[in-house]
C-alpha cells in the first residue's frame, strides 16, 4: 500500500510443553547445536522446540486468522522430539501437556529489519525478529526510537538496517524464500568465520564470472553479487541451485565441490587452503596479481549544486582539478563514519556512458565497496534531499566491470595494454584518466587497496573480457595470477587500511579510526587515535571479536583480524578504552590468553 518492500516470510514455528518430570527443577536451559533443538525449563516440565530442515511456509493468510494458532504437524516437529530425547532420554517416557504452533516471520539472514525504508522517507521498519522478539525487543526498541527522533540510531545497527540488502533483492521471492529457509534451518549451526550461504546464489554476476569459475574461483556472496574469494588449484567449483538441504522432496546436490570446499573451512584453525591464499598474497607483494572488484558500487554525482553537495557530503576536499581521485569518508550528524569511498572529479562534457555522464559543470565519480552500496546510495540521497541540493545521483554499478592490477610488476604489464604513459610523472598516485586498453575505452585509476603499485580499470561491461584477456596475456611472462578477496583482506590489514563496518563503523569518528587525513582539518592539530594495531608472535588464527585485556581488565575487543602473510603474523585492529589512562602495561587477548605486540596509531 505504501510501496515499501519488506523482505520477510512467515513460517509455522512451534514448541511443546512436557508433563511433569521428577527432579528436573535445577536443570539448566540447553541448546543442542547438532540436533538444532532447545530445552527450556518451565516449572517442573520442559518446553522443547527447534528449527527444522523442512519448516512449513505460511502460503495463504486468512483475514480471520488474527491471534490464532495452527495445528501442530507432528511429521515435521518429530525431528525436534528425537533430538531432545537424544539429549534427555527420560523424555521418551514423558507425555506432552500442550503444544503451541503459530506464525513467525523470518528474514534472509535471521536478523531483524529495522530503520527507515529506502522507498519512503519517514516510514520506519521494526519487524522480522525471527522468534527472538522478547530477547531483542528492548534494545531494538530503544535504538529505533532514537532512529526516528534523531535520524540515526545511537549505536551501530547496520547489521539490522534494512539497507544492508540491495533493493534488487528485497522483492525477489526466490531470494526471500530460499535465504530465509537456509537461515532458519541453520539457526543453531555453529557459525564459522568463512562460511557462505548456499541459497539464492548467482543473483548478480559480473562479466568475468564464467571465466573465473572455469579457473577455479571459489566465490563469496555479497549484496547478491558473486565476488571472488580465492582460487582453487583443483579446478572449477561452481555454485549450484539451492537444494533446500534435501527438504520438500528436492534432490540434494550430488558431487557438490563448492559445498565440499566450504565444509573444509568449518574450523577455527587455519583452513587446508591457507597456503593457497598465502600464494595469492605473496604473488601480489612480489610480482603482480589481478583482483576482480566488479561488485563495487559506481555512482555519478552531477547537477548545479554538485560541488556544494560534495563539500557537504565528504570529509576530504574532493574539489581538486579534474583527473584527481580522493579517498574520503562520509559522516552522520554525530560525526560517525557512514562510509569510506573514493571520489574522482571528472571533466565536464558530452556523455560517454558508462564511463562519464553528460555534464556542463562539476561531476564526480564515486566508487564504493559493493557490500554497502545500498547503504551509501541511501545516505547520499537522504543528504541531498534534506539539504535541498539540486543534484542527480546515477547508479551505473551494473554497467561496468572493474579489475585491479596490483604489485611491483603491474606497471610493466599494463604498459603493454594501455595506450598511455604510466610513469610516476605522467600518471601519479590518486589520479585517473580515460585510456584505451586493447582497443577499448576504460577509466584507469592509480589506486591501491593492498598497498602496492597498481591501477584499477573501470570497464564498460561489453569490453570486460577483451580487456581482461589482454591483461592476462601481457602478464603471462611476469607470472600474473588471479587473486580474491581473502587475499585482499590479508594484504589490506598488513597495510593498516580500514574496512567499513569492521574497523570503521557509524559510531566511530574518522579521528578515532586514524583517518584524520581524510578530513578538512588543519594539519597542525594533534590527535591520538583510539584504534590500536596488535600482532602476535604465536602462529594462531584470530577472526575479530576477541577480547582485549590490560592488566587483567577488559579494555575493548578486536574489530577485525586476519593473517598477514608478508610479515608472517596474525594482525588485529581494535578500539581500546584505557581505564587508567596509562600506556606502559601488559596487554593480551582472549581466547586463549596470549601476549601481543601493540602499535598505537598516530594521525
Buried (B, 14 or more C-beta within 10 A) or exposed (E): EEEBBBBBBBBBBBBBBBEEBEEBEEEEEBEBEEBBBBBBBBEEBBBBBBBBBBBBEBEEEEEEEEEEEBEBBEEBBEBBBEBBBBBBEEBEEBEBEEBBBBBBBBBBBBBBBBBBBBBEEEEBBBBBBBBBBEEBBEEBEEBBBBBBEEEBBBEBBBEBBBBBBBBBBBEBEEBBBBBBBBBBBBBBBEEBBBBBBBBBBBBBBBBBBEBBBEBBBBBBBBBBBBBBBBBBEEEBBBBBEBBBBEBEEEEEBEEBBBBEBBEEBEEEEBBEBEEBBBBBBBBBBBBBBBBBBBBBBBBBBBBBBBBBBBEBBBBBBBBBEBBBBBBBBBBBEEBBBBBBBBBBBBEBEEEBEBBBBEBEEBBBBBBBBBBBBBBBBBBBBBBBEEEEBEBEBEBBBEBBBBBBBBBBBBBBBBBBBBEBEBEEEEBEEBBBBBBBBBEBBBBBBBBBBBBBBBBBBBBBBEBBBBBBEBBBBBBEEBEBBBBBBBBBBBBBBBEBBBBBBBBBBBBBBBBBBBBBEBBEBEEEEEBEBBBBBBBBEEEBBBBBEBBBBBEEEEBBBBBBBBBBBBEEBBBBBBBBEBEEEEEEEEBBBEEEEBEBEBEEBEB
